[in-house]
Amino acid sequence: MTGSDASSPLPARLASNLQKRDGILDLSASRGSLSAPAFTPLRKRAEFVRIGKGGKFHVRTFSLQALSQVAVVQTGAPPGEARDSAPSRFGLTITRKTGGSVERNRMRRRLREALRRAAPLAARPGTDYVIVARREALHAPFDRLIDDLSRAMRLIGDKPGSKSGGKSGGKPGAPQKPANTL
């Protein structure tokens, strides 16, 4: 093997990113596939549709939708406890009307990184989130994306399943204004 120790179980491309200090591998120098994902992703369309019926928070760069996860009955724990111990799950929606594939992929990378930085602090356990990107996410300052995302996760409502972002009012069948619009 070139560039790495022959006894190393890691591929050469990953071993080259590692540094040895006192005979111990330092994984902090490596990037990418060695670290665990920062959040659990949503994959199925049915999950995105279910979360779309929950609470919403709108800002200039994206809309955030949130809904509590269905309680896990298999654990034998009370429904509220099972939901509170579950990890938060996240999904991204970036439609074609926001731009071409290069721009959509750039928005996706920016929002994933913002999510990686904001989610550990502001996400509620047992809650599913979907971020629906807007074109402004492409050019917004990155610090603002992180601040908006963490604020949106905190303020999405007292109950993540509420449509009005925690405020009650209006008639049950009447159309409602978007919650928390900036």
C-alpha angles and dihedrals in degrees: 000000000000122000097010142061113279090227092056113115090206124091115258093251091058097038090056089063093054125089126206118222117181091340093307123113114239107215094184090082092058125087136201126005100030095067123074118248114272092229141013109257127223112232111171125080091224090061091052091049092048092051091048088068092059134077121319135206121187129202131162095266102040147348119241121209122190138182134167116255119251109265115260106240096185095072094065090227122126111277095249093050094049091051094048093053095049117099121250115258127209138198134184127214118192114169129205092249089070091067147287124319094270092053093044091051091049090051089048092052093046093049093046091053092046088049091050090054099040104036101071091058104038110024118106117229113249094024129119118215132193121192115205106198126219126202091256089069087075096064105023117115109266095232089055091052090054093046093047092048096049091044091049092052091050096045102038087112144288089271113034090215095059117110097211099054095256098316119108125207144101130069119303095242098034120106113256131218117245110275120245099354118183 
